[in-house]
Amino acid sequence: MPGTRPLAIVLALVTAGATLVAQNGETAANGRLRFAVIGDFGTGKKPQYEVGAQMAAAHTRAPFDLVVMVGDNMYGSQKPKDYVTKFERPYAALLKAGVPFFAAFGNHDDDGQRFYVPFNMNGARYYSYVRKDVRFVVLDTNRLDRVQLEWADKVLTSARERWTIAYFHHPLYSNAGRHGSNVELRVALEPLLRRGGVDVVFSGHDHAYERFKPQGGITYFLTGSGGQLRKGDIDVSPETAASFDADQAFLVAEAGADELTFETITRTGRVIDSGSIARKP
């Protein structure tokens, strides 16, 4: 597999969860954190490449620091050549510019992805990291067992960053017809997310875009159309703030001291949603 670590290092990294902290000591005082979000993208087909080109264009206009991946990073075959055609080539411009990608597992993803160095999972199924004054918590909702829940609760309740963002594959809220809200996961995760002061949650799985009005103080995004698309799948509800299921899209967000701004962009460069989220006191 491309980028696979030597076995001794891999074995040292295989833990239930890992907490990774930014080593440069950056805080919000040093500037805002700008990042992109993609999900359900690893098809290797033309729409994925077109989304990748729009991401590169957005980075040229206003550089972002990292890319969040909410799962289904690769569909079908996941051999070494597929890491090239379904990841390295579509995002070549960003990778060349040194933009790091941080992956979560989706239901189509092979377990070996956690050892693929450019996904920055460092051998763990779930993990946490800090960039500037933003704490990211990445969960594996394929196997949300008690050990992972206890780990997440500890990480979230001990976080002291200004922003806390969680992301994982299966949505707690979705009005898409194919899958919809995962109520079982919501029962298990939502109390923990609220107790941990999470501001924003990103998920995928349903191949569309949807933003929800704050639920228990948390803004939930469905961002599952980075490569795959299920047209006309969203049936909006009173909780829907915005939705789009007519084309592939990705999201760009920027976290400042007290406000997170965002815009959602299609593979043709059209902005179909934008807004801001105030940080919790």
matplotlib code that plots the C-alpha trace (Angstrom):
import matplotlib.pyplot as plt

x = [0.0, 1.4, 2.8, 2.6, 4.8, 7.4, 5.8, 7.5, 6.1, 2.7, 2.5, 3.5, 0.7, -2.2, -4.0, -7.7, -7.5, -4.8, -4.7, -2.5, -1.8, -0.4, 3.3, 3.6, 1.8, -0.6, -3.6, -6.4, -4.2, -2.0, -4.9, -8.0, -8.2, -9.5, -10.4, -12.3, -14.7, -15.4, -17.3, -18.3, -15.8, -13.4, -14.9, -12.0, -14.6, -14.9, -17.1, -14.6, -11.8, -14.0, -14.6, -10.9, -10.2, -12.7, -11.1, -7.7, -9.2, -10.7, -7.3, -5.7, -8.2, -7.8, -5.5, -6.8, -4.8, -6.3, -9.0, -11.5, -12.7, -15.9, -15.6, -16.2, -12.7, -12.6, -15.2, -14.7, -11.1, -8.6, -5.3, -2.2, -3.2, -6.6, -4.9, -3.4, -6.5, -9.1, -7.1, -3.6, -4.6, -7.9, -6.3, -2.8, -2.6, -3.5, -1.1, 1.6, 0.9, 1.4, -2.3, -2.8, -5.9, -7.4, -9.7, -12.6, -13.7, -16.8, -18.7, -17.0, -13.5, -11.0, -9.3, -5.9, -6.6, -5.6, -2.0, -2.0, 0.2, -1.6, -4.8, -3.1, -4.9, -1.6, -3.0, -6.0, -9.7, -10.5, -8.4, -8.2, -6.0, -5.6, -4.9, -4.7, -7.5, -9.7, -10.1, -11.1, -12.5, -12.7, -14.9, -15.4, -19.2, -18.8, -17.8, -18.9, -18.2, -18.1, -14.3, -14.5, -17.4, -15.5, -12.4, -14.5, -16.2, -12.8, -11.3, -14.3, -14.8, -11.1, -10.8, -9.9, -9.7, -12.1, -13.8, -14.7, -15.6, -16.5, -16.8, -17.7, -19.4, -23.0, -25.3, -27.2, -29.5, -30.4, -33.5, -32.2, -34.3, -31.6, -30.4, -31.6, -30.9, -29.2, -31.3, -29.4, -26.2, -27.9, -29.1, -25.5, -23.6, -25.7, -25.6, -21.8, -21.4, -23.6, -21.8, -18.5, -19.4, -19.2, -20.0, -20.2, -20.6, -19.8, -21.0, -21.6, -23.1, -26.1, -25.0, -26.3, -25.7, -27.8, -27.4, -29.6, -30.7, -28.9, -29.9, -29.1, -26.7, -24.8, -24.9, -25.0, -23.8, -24.4, -21.5, -21.8, -21.6, -17.9, -17.9, -21.1, -24.5, -28.1, -30.2, -33.5, -32.9, -33.5, -37.0, -36.6, -38.0, -38.7, -35.2, -33.5, -31.7, -30.4, -30.1, -28.8, -29.0, -28.6, -24.8, -21.6, -20.3, -17.7, -17.6, -15.0, -15.1, -13.0, -12.9, -12.0, -12.0, -15.8, -17.3, -17.1, -18.0, -18.7, -19.7, -20.6, -19.4, -20.4, -18.1, -19.0, -17.9, -21.4, -21.9, -25.1, -25.0, -23.1, -23.4, -21.8, -22.0, -21.3, -19.0, -20.7, -19.8]
y = [0.0, 3.5, 5.3, 2.3, 2.6, 0.0, -2.8, -1.9, 1.6, 0.4, -2.0, 0.9, 3.0, 0.5, 1.6, 2.0, 5.7, 8.3, 11.9, 14.0, 17.6, 20.3, 20.7, 24.3, 25.8, 27.8, 29.6, 31.7, 34.7, 33.6, 33.6, 31.9, 28.2, 27.5, 24.0, 22.0, 19.1, 16.3, 13.0, 9.9, 11.0, 8.1, 7.0, 7.8, 9.2, 12.6, 14.4, 13.6, 15.1, 18.2, 18.7, 18.4, 21.1, 23.4, 22.7, 23.6, 26.9, 27.7, 27.1, 29.4, 32.2, 31.7, 28.9, 26.4, 24.6, 21.1, 18.9, 16.9, 13.6, 12.2, 8.7, 6.5, 7.6, 4.9, 2.7, -0.7, -1.9, -0.5, -1.7, 0.5, 1.8, 2.9, 5.2, 7.0, 7.2, 7.8, 10.1, 11.2, 12.4, 14.1, 16.2, 16.4, 20.2, 20.3, 17.5, 19.3, 22.5, 20.5, 20.6, 17.6, 15.4, 13.8, 10.8, 9.1, 5.6, 5.1, 1.8, 1.3, 1.8, -1.0, -1.2, -0.8, 2.8, 3.7, 2.9, 5.0, 7.9, 10.7, 10.0, 10.9, 8.3, 6.9, 3.4, 4.4, 3.8, 7.0, 9.9, 13.5, 16.4, 20.2, 22.9, 26.4, 26.7, 24.0, 20.5, 17.9, 14.6, 11.8, 8.8, 5.4, 4.9, 1.5, 0.1, 2.5, 0.4, 1.2, 1.7, 4.3, 6.1, 6.4, 7.6, 10.3, 11.4, 11.9, 13.8, 16.0, 16.9, 17.7, 19.8, 23.5, 24.8, 27.6, 25.4, 21.7, 19.9, 16.2, 14.3, 10.8, 8.9, 8.1, 11.1, 11.7, 14.0, 13.5, 13.9, 11.9, 9.0, 6.5, 6.3, 9.2, 9.8, 7.1, 7.2, 4.5, 6.4, 9.6, 8.0, 6.9, 9.9, 13.1, 13.3, 12.9, 15.6, 18.0, 17.3, 17.8, 21.2, 20.3, 23.2, 21.6, 18.0, 16.9, 13.5, 11.8, 8.5, 10.0, 11.4, 15.0, 18.2, 19.3, 21.8, 21.6, 24.3, 23.9, 20.8, 21.0, 23.8, 21.8, 22.6, 19.4, 19.2, 16.3, 16.5, 13.3, 14.4, 14.9, 12.2, 10.2, 11.8, 10.8, 13.4, 14.4, 12.4, 15.1, 15.7, 18.7, 19.0, 21.9, 21.3, 21.8, 25.1, 24.4, 21.5, 20.6, 17.3, 18.4, 18.2, 17.1, 19.6, 20.3, 22.7, 25.3, 26.6, 29.2, 29.3, 32.6, 33.7, 33.7, 32.8, 30.0, 31.0, 28.5, 28.2, 25.1, 24.9, 22.6, 21.0, 23.8, 26.5, 27.6, 28.6, 26.9, 27.7, 30.0, 31.4, 31.8, 30.0, 31.7, 30.0, 28.9, 30.9]
z = [0.0, -0.9, 2.1, 4.5, 7.6, 8.5, 10.5, 13.8, 13.7, 12.6, 15.6, 17.9, 16.6, 16.7, 19.8, 20.6, 20.0, 19.7, 20.7, 18.5, 19.4, 17.2, 17.8, 16.8, 19.7, 17.5, 19.1, 17.8, 18.4, 15.5, 13.0, 11.9, 10.9, 7.4, 6.4, 3.8, 4.3, 1.9, 2.2, 0.2, -2.5, -3.4, -6.7, -9.1, -11.5, -13.2, -10.7, -7.9, -10.0, -10.7, -7.0, -6.4, -9.0, -7.3, -3.9, -5.4, -6.8, -3.4, -1.8, -4.3, -3.5, 0.3, 1.5, 3.9, 6.5, 6.2, 4.7, 6.9, 5.4, 6.8, 5.3, 2.3, 1.2, -1.4, -3.1, -4.6, -5.1, -2.6, -4.0, -4.2, -7.6, -6.3, -3.7, -6.7, -8.9, -6.1, -3.9, -5.0, -8.4, -7.7, -4.9, -6.4, -6.3, -2.6, -1.7, -3.6, -1.7, 1.6, 2.7, 5.1, 5.0, 8.1, 7.5, 9.3, 8.4, 6.3, 5.8, 2.4, 3.7, 4.1, 7.6, 6.0, 5.3, 8.8, 7.9, 4.7, 5.8, 3.8, 5.7, 9.0, 11.0, 12.4, 12.8, 14.9, 14.1, 16.0, 17.2, 18.1, 17.0, 17.5, 14.9, 16.2, 18.8, 17.3, 18.8, 16.2, 17.4, 14.8, 15.5, 13.9, 13.7, 12.0, 15.5, 18.2, 21.2, 24.9, 24.9, 22.1, 23.8, 27.0, 25.2, 23.3, 26.5, 28.2, 25.3, 24.8, 28.5, 29.0, 25.8, 26.5, 22.9, 21.8, 19.2, 19.4, 16.1, 15.8, 12.6, 11.6, 8.8, 9.8, 10.3, 13.5, 11.5, 7.8, 5.8, 2.9, 1.7, 1.2, 4.8, 6.9, 10.6, 12.5, 15.6, 17.4, 17.1, 18.1, 21.3, 22.1, 20.9, 21.3, 25.1, 25.0, 22.3, 24.2, 27.5, 25.7, 24.4, 20.7, 18.4, 15.0, 13.6, 10.1, 8.7, 5.3, 4.3, 2.5, -0.8, -0.5, 1.4, 4.3, 7.2, 10.2, 12.6, 15.9, 17.8, 21.4, 20.6, 18.0, 14.2, 12.2, 8.6, 6.1, 3.6, 1.6, -2.0, -2.6, -5.3, -5.0, -5.5, -5.1, -6.9, -5.3, -2.2, 0.4, 1.8, 4.0, 7.5, 9.8, 11.3, 7.8, 7.5, 3.9, 1.6, -1.9, -3.8, -7.4, -7.8, -6.0, -3.4, -0.7, 2.2, 3.3, 6.9, 8.7, 12.5, 14.2, 17.8, 18.2, 14.9, 12.3, 8.8, 6.0, 2.4, 0.4, -3.2, -6.1, -8.6, -11.0, -8.5, -7.5, -3.8, -2.7, 1.0, 3.4, 6.8, 10.2, 13.6, 16.9, 19.4, 22.6, 25.6]

ax = plt.figure().add_subplot(projection="3d")
ax.plot(x, y, z, "-o")
ax.set_aspect("equal")
plt.show()
